[in-house]
Amino acid sequence: MVRINPEHLITFASVIREGGISAAARRRHLTQPALSNQLRLLQATVGEALYRRSGRSIVLTGPGERLYTEAQRLADALASAEAVAEELAGAEAGLVRIATSQTVGAYLLPAIIASFREHAPGIDVELESHNSGHVLEHVRDFDASFVEGQLTAPLPPDRVAETLGQDEIVAVLRRETTLAQKRSLSPRQLAAQALIWRESGSGTRTQVEQFFRAAGIQPLVRVELSGVAAVKEAVRQGLGIGFASRLALRYDRGPLVGVALRPRLLRALTLVKPLRPTPACGRFLDFLRSATSALANRP
């Protein structure tokens, strides 16, 4: 009688469902060598080739198709059992993994998480910050994701988007400069200045580029930096004018000031969540909605 390790079947189903070993390894929280070894052991147990590589894709063989159907049933049954167990355990304990854009991760969520821990000390929240492009590429690796701006690509079928509030991109200047005294700044006023750009993949950079492109202006970019903190420091050092969320300046009482752009550059604060969040995740998201409600009607 052939005995198959259930973990190997679930790994096999994950590789086919995710479309590759690297994506499945992230999903299963395994190293690629460990995952590849599970596949080798499964094929050795079955005694048949279950798949073949075609470029970067994986194509099932005939035996692989038959086994995948059963492997996916097992994976679905396990997921359902885990969901029931979590519901029985309630929402008093658990781990919630959140991915956010750098601005939200640095200037909005830390205070919310600190307050949440007072209300739910048994629930741990892990926060990872990346640029918006990276966050949206890996939404299935986290319990929820939070970015600025509208989504431009379709989400996986088990994820949905929800708008929690509104953010604004502003020009960041040293307080003593002439332009810092203006109520707003147009693309033409900014084009003659040395500008500080965020890294490629940043949602802020994408929208600021569109701001200048709509005016038919090619700006002078002096410095390109990764992260909001680096942009703010470069402005402090007199390297030019940067762009950031107004959130990044709301606690700043130092030499920096945010000036609105003309036309204003508003964007949504978007939450990407699972269709069926765990009880712990659901409790955190309810708290997050309450904490960000003041941002929902920001003009």
PyMOL commands that set and color helices and strands:
alter all, ss='L'
color gray80, all
select helices_A, chain A and resi 6-18+21-28+32-46+62-89+102-107+109-119+132-137+139-141+179-181+187-191+203-214+228-236+246-249+279-291+293-296
alter helices_A, ss='H'
color red, helices_A
select strands_A, chain A and resi 51-54+57-60+94-101+123-130+144-148+159-174+184-185+195-198+221-225+242-245+256-274
alter strands_A, ss='S'
color yellow, strands_A
deselect
rebuild
show_as cartoon
